[in-house]
Amino acid sequence: MAKKANMEAHWGTSQASGAVMIESAERAVARAERPHHRTPMATLVARVIVTVSLLMGAFSFLLGPNWRMLWGALVLLVLAGPASAVLRRLGYGQS
């Protein structure tokens, strides 16, 4: 009996334990039916550009240093922001 009273105090209800379980199951089903939120295209494009830029920069140091490749990586890194902003304005960002 003390366990049931403890559970009722924990859940803040005076319902039987079966009703509490049904209530929590309904909440779990409602949570599962929410739409899946995908990562916006603008974010994915920015991530890919930044990753390619950082890899280019790393390889430019391994190859020499190769200054042209390093400057190209820097240009790509700087262009990642405006590319993402343009895609967001075109409607490929988060709404």
C-alpha positions as CSV (number, residue, x, y, z in Angstrom):
1,M,0.0,0.0,0.0
2,A,2.9,2.4,0.8
3,K,4.3,1.7,-2.7
4,K,1.1,2.7,-4.4
5,A,0.9,5.9,-2.3
6,N,4.5,6.7,-3.1
7,M,3.8,6.2,-6.8
8,E,0.7,8.4,-6.7
9,A,2.7,11.1,-5.0
10,H,5.4,10.7,-7.7
11,W,3.0,11.0,-10.6
12,G,0.8,13.6,-8.9
13,T,-2.3,11.6,-9.5
14,S,-4.7,9.5,-7.5
15,Q,-5.4,7.2,-10.4
16,A,-4.7,3.5,-10.4
17,S,-1.4,2.4,-11.8
18,G,-2.9,1.0,-14.9
19,A,-4.4,4.3,-15.9
20,V,-1.0,6.0,-15.4
21,M,0.6,3.5,-17.7
22,I,-2.0,4.1,-20.4
23,E,-1.5,7.8,-20.1
24,S,2.2,7.5,-20.5
25,A,1.8,5.1,-23.5
26,E,-0.5,7.7,-25.1
27,R,2.1,10.4,-24.7
28,A,4.8,8.1,-26.2
29,V,2.6,7.4,-29.2
30,A,1.9,11.1,-29.7
31,R,5.6,11.9,-29.5
32,A,6.3,9.2,-32.1
33,E,3.8,10.7,-34.5
34,R,5.5,14.0,-34.7
35,P,7.0,14.8,-38.1
36,H,10.7,14.1,-38.6
37,H,12.7,17.2,-38.8
38,R,15.4,17.0,-41.5
39,T,18.5,19.1,-41.6
40,P,18.0,22.0,-44.0
41,M,19.8,21.9,-47.4
42,A,21.5,25.2,-46.7
43,T,23.1,23.8,-43.6
44,L,24.2,20.6,-45.4
45,V,25.8,22.6,-48.3
46,A,27.7,24.9,-45.8
47,R,29.0,21.8,-43.9
48,V,30.2,20.1,-47.1
49,I,31.9,23.3,-48.3
50,V,33.6,23.9,-45.0
51,T,34.7,20.2,-44.8
52,V,36.2,20.3,-48.3
53,S,37.9,23.6,-47.5
54,L,39.5,22.2,-44.3
55,L,40.7,19.0,-46.1
56,M,42.2,21.1,-48.9
57,G,44.0,23.2,-46.4
58,A,45.4,20.2,-44.6
59,F,46.5,18.5,-47.8
60,S,48.1,21.8,-49.0
61,F,50.4,21.7,-45.9
62,L,51.2,18.0,-46.5
63,L,52.1,18.6,-50.1
64,G,54.7,21.2,-49.6
65,P,53.3,23.8,-48.5
66,N,51.2,24.4,-51.6
67,W,50.2,28.0,-51.3
68,R,47.8,28.1,-54.2
69,M,45.9,25.2,-52.8
70,L,45.9,26.9,-49.4
71,W,44.5,30.1,-50.8
72,G,41.8,28.1,-52.7
73,A,40.8,26.5,-49.4
74,L,40.6,29.9,-47.7
75,V,38.4,31.2,-50.5
76,L,36.1,28.2,-50.2
77,L,35.9,28.7,-46.4
78,V,34.9,32.3,-46.9
79,L,32.3,31.4,-49.5
80,A,30.6,28.8,-47.3
81,G,28.7,31.6,-45.4
82,P,27.3,33.4,-48.4
83,A,26.4,30.2,-50.2
84,S,24.3,29.1,-47.1
85,A,22.7,32.5,-46.9
86,V,21.7,32.4,-50.6
87,L,20.2,29.0,-50.2
88,R,18.2,30.1,-47.1
89,R,16.8,33.0,-49.1
90,L,15.8,30.7,-51.9
91,G,13.8,28.7,-49.5
92,Y,16.1,25.8,-48.7
93,G,16.8,26.8,-45.2
94,Q,14.9,26.2,-41.9
95,S,11.4,27.6,-42.0
